[in-house]
Amino acid sequence: MARKKPWERKNSSLDPKNVGAKGEGLRYLIFCEDTYGGTTYFREMKRERRSPNIHIELGGKHGEPYKLVQAARKRRSEASRRRGDQGAEYDEVWCVIDIEAPRPHDSLEEAVLLARKSGIEIAYANPCFEFWLLLHQKDHTTGSLSTADAIRKMQGLKCCYTASKDFDPRHFLGRPQQDAIRRAERLGKRYGDGVRLRDRNPGTDIHVLVRRLLAQT
């Protein structure tokens, strides 16, 4: 029997009533573009939830969305060839990308198109992953942010993020994580489906990926 997609299951992690609800285990491959942001955050989620179904890797050239999607495609293909007739090794493949501001990555649209053609999900943060971290600690609903702005706001909290961009991911799990999900959802309602990722500043949909991971058994 074919596995149901997350949105087809009764306890879908996309249902606002089920933040953190347990669901059928799916196999995830998450590609991150840096060694200190998404990689640290999602590895701590994997450790905290003791989930063998979540695989986090660095991929491609750091900070370059198109190379990241290419690396994710290659990794998925290699894994599928190893499994042969057993089917795909991963149910979902994600790339976590920073949009960057004031100048977005040159390859952004190309990366999004390649991901769509390849069946790879994009989890974006505009301007950068620090904005997603910021939503764990406080709301931000007005005014666009540059990458430097978002980093300064995180450093200004003086609780969980250092001048060297280091942070303790344990400060961002539990209640702060659920707060971030709700804040990101509210923020996302201001943008229609036709608004490009580069124009959704500030904005993020990393919460969609996080909710799906929280639903893992």
N, C-alpha and C positions, 0 to 999 in steps of 0.2 A: 504493500500500500504506500502510495506517495505521501511524503511528509506534507503537512499543512503549512502554509505560510503563516507568519506571526499574526497577520491581520485576520486570518481565517479561524484562529483558535478562540475558544470561548473566553479564555483568560489572557487575551492579547495584551502584550506590554504597551501597546499603543492606546489602550483604553485608559483615560485619565483616572478612572477609579482603581486601577490596578498597578499603581507605581510600586515597584518592588514585589509584585505578586509573582509566585512561582509558576513556571510554565514548562512546556515540553522542551527538553534540551536540544538546542541546535548547535552546530559547529561553526564557529566564527574565526575568520582570519582578518586581523586589523593591522593595516599598514599605517605607520606614523612617520612624519617627516623630520622629527628631531629626537634627540636623545634625552631631553630634560622635560618636555611638555607632555604631549599625549602619551609617549612611551612610559613615562613614570606614572602617570595617572592611571592608564589602563592596566598596567602590570600590577598596580596595587589593588585595583578592582578584582583582577583575576586571583591574586593571592588571598584577598579577604573573603571571596566567595568560594575559594577552593574549587574552581571550575577547570576541569581538564579540557573542556570544549572550546576555550577561548585561547587563541594563539595571537601573540602580538609580535610584530616584526618591524624593523626599520627597512625602508625600501627606497631604492633609487637615489638620486642626488638630493641631499637634504634641502628642504625648502622649495623644491621645484615640483609642482603638482603633476605635470605630465609624466615626468620620470617616475614619480611615485605610483601612478596608475599603471604604467608599463610594468613596473616591478611586481605589482600585485597580480597582474594578468599572467606574468611568467611563472610566479610562484604557484598560482592556482592550477595552471596547465601542467606543471611538473608534478604536483600532488595528484592530479587526476590520472595522469599516465601511470603513476605508481600503483594506484588502486585498480586500474584496468576495469574489468567488468563489474566491480563492486560499486561503481558510481563515484560521484564527486566526493572529495574529502571534506569540503567545506560547504555548508548550506548558504552562508552569506560571506561576502568579501567586502571590506570597507576600507576606504582611504580617508584619513583624517587630515584635512588641509587647512592652512591659513590663507586667507585672501590677501592680506597685507594692505596697508594704506599709509600714505595717500596714493601710492601707485601699486595697484594689484599686480600679481604675477602675469607676465606676458603670455604664459601658456595656459592661463586659467580656463578660458572657453574651450580650448583644444582638449584639455584634460577632462573637463566635464563631458564633452561629446564622446571621447574615447571610453570613459567609464560607463556612459549610458549604453553605448553599443556593445560593451563587454559584459553587461550585467553586474557591474561593480557599483556599490553604493558610495556616495560622497557624504561625509560629515564635515561641514565647514564651520569655521569661526571667522567672523569679520569684525575687527581686523585680524585677530590672531587668537591663539589658544588661551592667552592670558585673559581675554574677555570672557571666555567660558568659565575660567577659574574665578573671575571677579563676581560672576553671578551667584556663586556659592556663598559669597560673603555679603553682598549688597546688590540692590537693584540699580539698573541704569536704563532709563527709558528715553532720555532726550539727548540730542546732539551726537553727531558722528564722532568717531575716534580714529586717530592714527594708531599705528602699531606702537609707537613710542608713548602715546597717551595711555594706552591700555596697560603697558608695562609699568609706567609711573604710578598709575592708580593701584596696581597690585603691590608695588613696593611701598606705597604710602600706607597700606594697611598695617604694616609692621608686625603682623601676627603669624604669617605663614608663607612668606615669599621674600627672598633676599635680593640684594643688589646684583648678585651673580646669576639670577634667574633660577635659583634652586628653591625647592619647596618640599614640604612634607605632605605627601598625598593623603595621609590619614586625616588631615584637617578638612578634607573635601568629600569625605564619604558620610553616609548616614543622613542625618537631617539636613546638613548643608547641601548635599547632593539633590535631595528632593526639593529644596528651596530653589536651586538653580534650574531644575526641570520646569517648575511652575513659572519662574521669571522668563525663561527662554520661550516658553509657549506663549505667554502674554505678548512678548516682544514680537514674536513671529506673526501675530495676527495683523500687524500693520502692513505686511507685505503681501501682495497678490502673487499668484502662481507665475505671472509673466515678468516679475521683477528679477533681474539678473543677480547672481550671487554677489558680484562686485558692487552692486547698488544697495545691498541690504546691510547698511552700516548705521548703527551696530546691529549685529544679528548672528545667530548660530542655530544649527539644528543638531548639534552634538547630542542634545538630550534625547533624540530619537534612538540613536545607537545605545546610549546609556540605559534607557528604559528597556530595550530588548535584552541587554545583558543582565539587568536586574531580574528579569523574568526567567533566567536560566535556573535549572534545578542543580 
